[in-house]
Amino acid sequence: MEKLQKAIEKARSQRRKRAPAQLAVAADKAIQEEVPSNRTTDPWLDLTPLDISKTDVRQNRLVSYDGGAAAGPYDMLRTRILQQALVNGWKRVAMVSPHSACGKSTTTANLAFSFGRQTDLRTVVLDFDLRRAGLSLMLKQDCQCTMGDILQGKALLSDHGYRVGKNVALGLSSGAVTDAAEILQSQKASDVIAAIEAEFEPDLVLFDMPPLLAADDNFGFLKNADCALLMTEAERTTIDQIDVAERQLAELTNVMGVIMNKCHYTDGIYGYGYGYGYS
């Protein structure tokens, strides 16, 4: 762990800090005119409440679903994200990994439930891993369209989105999308995201993105993000992969931090175990 941290810090010191991204201006009216919709005065009420079985919660390791001690690591990550976003004035956070199977979509799903308990904030979570739709597969919803359709203005999030509690909106997909890179890199996608923000007025937006080194989907899209969190896998992601991925991210947006997932650690390493304060 110490060697890894030194390598990351060394790579960071060799790069200049990137200026904050300039984001696209909303085109909400044009997009709403393109797709007819029967909606209430509050778009959050149009979203379908998420209904997921206890079996799927258990099988997909959604430990943050019910809160409690098991949700501790995700609640801590939620708080760190909020702190960094507040200090830096960031709103759009991209969840990125160097390669597949780092646990990015699992982390994003658990963060959605964790943010759901932060009832004074509104959060929008969008599945932009269009080639795989991993977040959508994990949450087991019967989606009627893809996020590609929404990003192209063929459908509206308020008509096809889901809701966790009263304050987390989910944009999921019915399946894989062709031409994923072209859709994500389009000006239309930028306009749709701005329109979603104008309509739902979230405090934070999370993008579940594809693996960075697998395709070019991220490279044209991350100009739309204020920052990115790099998810890595302990004992599998190499130092070189972290260095390359972080360097590429720094050229595209601000790097909020690096998360090492699937670590084997001793409970209580920081003084208390995650069960502290829970009965």
C-alpha positions as CSV (number, residue, x, y, z in Angstrom):
1,M,0.0,0.0,0.0
2,E,2.8,2.4,0.9
3,K,4.6,1.8,-2.4
4,L,1.4,2.3,-4.3
5,Q,0.7,5.6,-2.6
6,K,4.2,6.8,-3.2
7,A,3.9,5.9,-6.9
8,I,0.6,7.8,-7.2
9,E,2.0,10.9,-5.5
10,K,5.0,10.8,-7.7
11,A,2.9,10.6,-10.8
12,R,0.7,13.5,-9.6
13,S,3.7,15.7,-8.8
14,Q,4.8,15.4,-12.4
15,R,1.6,16.9,-13.8
16,R,0.2,20.3,-13.6
17,K,-3.1,20.9,-12.0
18,R,-5.9,21.1,-14.6
19,A,-8.2,24.1,-14.6
20,P,-12.0,23.3,-13.8
21,A,-14.0,22.2,-16.8
22,Q,-16.3,24.6,-18.6
23,L,-19.7,23.0,-18.9
24,A,-22.3,23.3,-21.6
25,V,-25.3,25.6,-21.2
26,A,-28.7,24.0,-20.8
27,A,-31.0,23.5,-23.8
28,D,-34.0,22.3,-21.7
29,K,-36.8,23.9,-23.8
30,A,-35.6,22.4,-27.1
31,I,-35.3,18.9,-25.7
32,Q,-38.7,19.0,-24.0
33,E,-40.4,20.1,-27.2
34,E,-38.7,17.1,-29.1
35,V,-40.4,14.4,-26.9
36,P,-44.0,14.7,-25.7
37,S,-44.5,13.9,-22.0
38,N,-47.4,13.7,-19.5
39,R,-45.8,15.1,-16.4
40,T,-46.7,16.6,-13.0
41,T,-45.5,19.9,-11.7
42,D,-42.7,18.1,-9.8
43,P,-40.6,15.9,-12.1
44,W,-39.4,13.9,-9.1
45,L,-42.9,12.6,-8.6
46,D,-43.0,11.3,-12.2
47,L,-40.1,8.9,-11.5
48,T,-40.9,5.2,-10.8
49,P,-40.0,4.2,-7.2
50,L,-37.2,1.6,-7.3
51,D,-38.4,-1.8,-6.4
52,I,-35.7,-4.4,-5.8
53,S,-35.9,-7.8,-4.2
54,K,-34.0,-8.7,-1.1
55,T,-32.4,-11.6,-3.1
56,D,-31.0,-9.2,-5.7
57,V,-29.8,-6.9,-2.9
58,R,-27.9,-9.7,-1.3
59,Q,-26.6,-11.3,-4.5
60,N,-25.4,-8.0,-5.9
61,R,-23.7,-6.9,-2.7
62,L,-25.9,-3.8,-2.2
63,V,-24.9,-3.5,1.4
64,S,-25.8,0.1,1.6
65,Y,-29.5,-0.6,0.8
66,D,-30.6,-0.9,4.4
67,G,-28.0,1.3,6.0
68,G,-26.4,0.3,9.3
69,A,-22.8,-0.9,9.9
70,A,-22.4,-2.7,6.6
71,A,-23.0,0.6,4.8
72,G,-20.3,2.4,6.8
73,P,-17.6,2.5,4.0
74,Y,-20.0,3.8,1.4
75,D,-21.4,6.4,3.9
76,M,-17.8,7.5,4.5
77,L,-17.2,7.8,0.8
78,R,-20.4,9.7,0.3
79,T,-19.3,12.2,2.9
80,R,-15.8,12.6,1.4
81,I,-17.4,13.2,-2.0
82,L,-19.6,15.9,-0.6
83,Q,-16.8,17.6,1.2
84,Q,-14.6,17.7,-1.9
85,A,-17.5,18.9,-4.1
86,L,-18.3,21.7,-1.7
87,V,-14.7,22.9,-1.3
88,N,-14.1,22.9,-5.0
89,G,-17.5,23.9,-6.3
90,W,-18.0,20.6,-8.2
91,K,-21.4,19.1,-9.0
92,R,-20.9,16.5,-11.7
93,V,-18.8,13.5,-10.6
94,A,-17.7,10.7,-13.0
95,M,-17.0,7.3,-11.6
96,V,-14.2,5.7,-13.7
97,S,-12.0,2.7,-13.6
98,P,-8.9,1.7,-15.6
99,H,-10.3,-1.7,-16.5
100,S,-13.4,-3.8,-15.9
101,A,-14.3,-5.6,-12.7
102,C,-13.0,-2.9,-10.3
103,G,-16.4,-2.7,-8.6
104,K,-17.3,0.7,-10.1
105,S,-21.0,0.0,-10.7
106,T,-21.4,-1.8,-7.4
107,T,-19.9,1.3,-5.7
108,T,-22.1,3.6,-7.6
109,A,-25.2,1.6,-6.7
110,N,-24.3,1.6,-3.1
111,L,-23.6,5.3,-3.2
112,A,-27.1,5.8,-4.6
113,F,-28.6,4.2,-1.5
114,S,-26.3,6.1,0.8
115,F,-27.2,9.4,-0.8
116,G,-30.8,8.4,-0.4
117,R,-30.4,8.6,3.3
118,Q,-28.9,12.1,2.9
119,T,-32.4,13.5,2.7
120,D,-31.5,17.2,2.6
121,L,-29.7,16.7,-0.7
122,R,-31.0,15.7,-4.2
123,T,-28.8,13.4,-6.3
124,V,-29.1,12.2,-9.8
125,V,-27.2,8.9,-10.8
126,L,-26.9,8.1,-14.5
127,D,-25.7,4.9,-16.1
128,F,-23.4,6.0,-18.9
129,D,-21.6,2.7,-19.2
130,L,-23.7,2.3,-22.4
131,R,-21.9,-0.7,-23.8
132,R,-22.7,-2.8,-20.8
133,A,-25.3,-1.0,-18.6
134,G,-23.8,-2.6,-15.5
135,L,-25.7,-0.4,-13.1
136,S,-29.0,-1.2,-14.7
137,L,-28.2,-5.0,-14.7
138,M,-27.4,-4.8,-11.0
139,L,-30.6,-3.0,-10.0
140,K,-32.8,-5.4,-12.0
141,Q,-35.3,-3.0,-13.3
142,D,-37.6,-3.5,-16.3
143,C,-36.4,-0.4,-18.3
144,Q,-38.3,0.6,-21.4
145,C,-35.5,2.5,-23.1
146,T,-31.8,3.0,-22.9
147,M,-29.8,6.0,-21.6
148,G,-28.6,6.3,-25.2
149,D,-32.2,7.1,-26.1
150,I,-32.4,9.8,-23.4
151,L,-29.0,11.3,-24.4
152,Q,-30.2,11.5,-28.0
153,G,-33.4,13.3,-27.0
154,K,-35.7,10.3,-28.0
155,A,-36.9,9.8,-24.4
156,L,-37.1,11.8,-21.2
157,L,-35.6,10.9,-17.8
158,S,-38.8,12.0,-16.1
159,D,-40.8,9.4,-18.1
160,H,-38.3,6.5,-17.8
161,G,-36.2,7.2,-14.7
162,Y,-36.4,5.6,-11.2
163,R,-36.4,7.1,-7.7
164,V,-34.7,5.9,-4.5
165,G,-36.7,7.4,-1.7
166,K,-37.7,11.0,-2.4
167,N,-34.3,12.5,-3.3
168,V,-32.2,10.2,-5.6
169,A,-33.1,9.9,-9.3
170,L,-31.7,7.0,-11.4
171,G,-31.2,6.9,-15.1
172,L,-31.0,3.2,-16.2
173,S,-30.9,1.3,-19.5
174,S,-32.9,-1.6,-21.0
175,G,-29.7,-3.0,-22.6
176,A,-26.4,-2.3,-24.4
177,V,-26.2,0.6,-26.8
178,T,-24.4,0.7,-30.2
179,D,-22.4,3.8,-31.1
180,A,-21.8,4.5,-27.4
181,A,-18.8,6.7,-28.0
182,E,-20.5,8.8,-30.6
183,I,-23.5,9.3,-28.4
184,L,-21.5,10.3,-25.3
185,Q,-19.3,12.7,-27.2
186,S,-22.1,14.5,-29.0
187,Q,-23.3,18.0,-28.3
188,K,-26.8,16.6,-27.9
189,A,-25.6,14.6,-24.9
190,S,-24.2,17.7,-23.3
191,D,-27.5,19.6,-23.9
192,V,-29.6,16.7,-22.4
193,I,-27.5,16.6,-19.3
194,A,-27.8,20.3,-18.8
195,A,-31.6,20.0,-19.3
196,I,-31.8,17.2,-16.7
197,E,-30.0,19.4,-14.3
198,A,-32.3,22.3,-15.0
199,E,-35.4,20.1,-14.5
200,F,-34.4,18.2,-11.4
201,E,-32.1,20.7,-9.8
202,P,-29.9,18.2,-8.1
203,D,-27.1,19.1,-5.6
204,L,-24.9,16.3,-7.1
205,V,-24.8,14.3,-10.3
206,L,-23.0,10.9,-10.5
207,F,-22.0,9.4,-13.9
208,D,-21.3,5.6,-13.9
209,M,-18.8,5.6,-16.8
210,P,-17.1,2.8,-18.9
211,P,-13.6,1.6,-18.1
212,L,-11.2,4.3,-19.2
213,L,-8.7,2.1,-21.0
214,A,-11.2,-0.1,-22.8
215,A,-12.7,2.3,-25.3
216,D,-12.8,6.0,-26.3
217,D,-16.2,6.7,-24.7
218,N,-14.8,8.8,-21.8
219,F,-12.4,10.9,-23.8
220,G,-15.0,13.1,-25.6
221,F,-17.5,13.0,-22.7
222,L,-15.5,13.9,-19.6
223,K,-15.5,17.6,-20.6
224,N,-19.0,17.4,-19.2
225,A,-17.8,16.3,-15.7
226,D,-16.4,18.6,-13.0
227,C,-14.2,15.8,-11.7
228,A,-13.7,12.1,-11.7
229,L,-13.1,9.4,-9.1
230,L,-10.8,6.6,-10.2
231,M,-11.8,3.2,-8.9
232,T,-9.0,0.6,-8.8
233,E,-9.0,-3.1,-7.7
234,A,-6.6,-4.2,-5.0
235,E,-4.1,-6.9,-6.1
236,R,-5.1,-6.6,-9.7
237,T,-4.8,-3.0,-10.9
238,T,-1.1,-2.3,-11.5
239,I,0.7,0.9,-10.6
240,D,1.3,1.6,-14.3
241,Q,-2.4,1.3,-15.0
242,I,-3.2,3.7,-12.2
243,D,-0.5,6.1,-13.5
244,V,-1.7,6.0,-17.1
245,A,-5.4,6.3,-16.1
246,E,-4.9,9.2,-13.7
247,R,-2.7,11.0,-16.2
248,Q,-5.4,10.7,-18.9
249,L,-8.1,11.7,-16.5
250,A,-6.1,14.8,-15.5
251,E,-6.0,15.9,-19.1
252,L,-9.8,15.6,-19.4
253,T,-11.2,16.8,-16.0
254,N,-10.2,17.2,-12.4
255,V,-9.2,14.1,-10.4
256,M,-11.1,14.0,-7.2
257,G,-9.2,11.0,-5.9
258,V,-8.3,7.3,-6.3
259,I,-10.3,4.6,-4.6
260,M,-8.8,1.1,-3.9
261,N,-11.6,-1.4,-3.9
262,K,-11.7,-5.0,-2.6
263,C,-9.0,-4.4,0.0
264,H,-8.3,-6.8,2.8
265,Y,-8.0,-4.8,5.9
266,T,-8.2,-5.2,9.7
267,D,-11.5,-4.0,11.2
268,G,-10.8,-1.0,13.5
269,I,-7.6,0.2,11.7
270,Y,-8.7,3.8,12.2
271,G,-9.5,3.3,15.9
272,Y,-13.1,2.0,15.6
273,G,-14.7,-0.6,13.4
274,Y,-17.5,0.3,11.1
275,G,-19.9,-1.2,13.6
276,Y,-19.1,1.6,16.1
277,G,-22.4,3.2,17.3
278,Y,-24.7,0.6,15.7
279,S,-26.6,-1.9,17.8
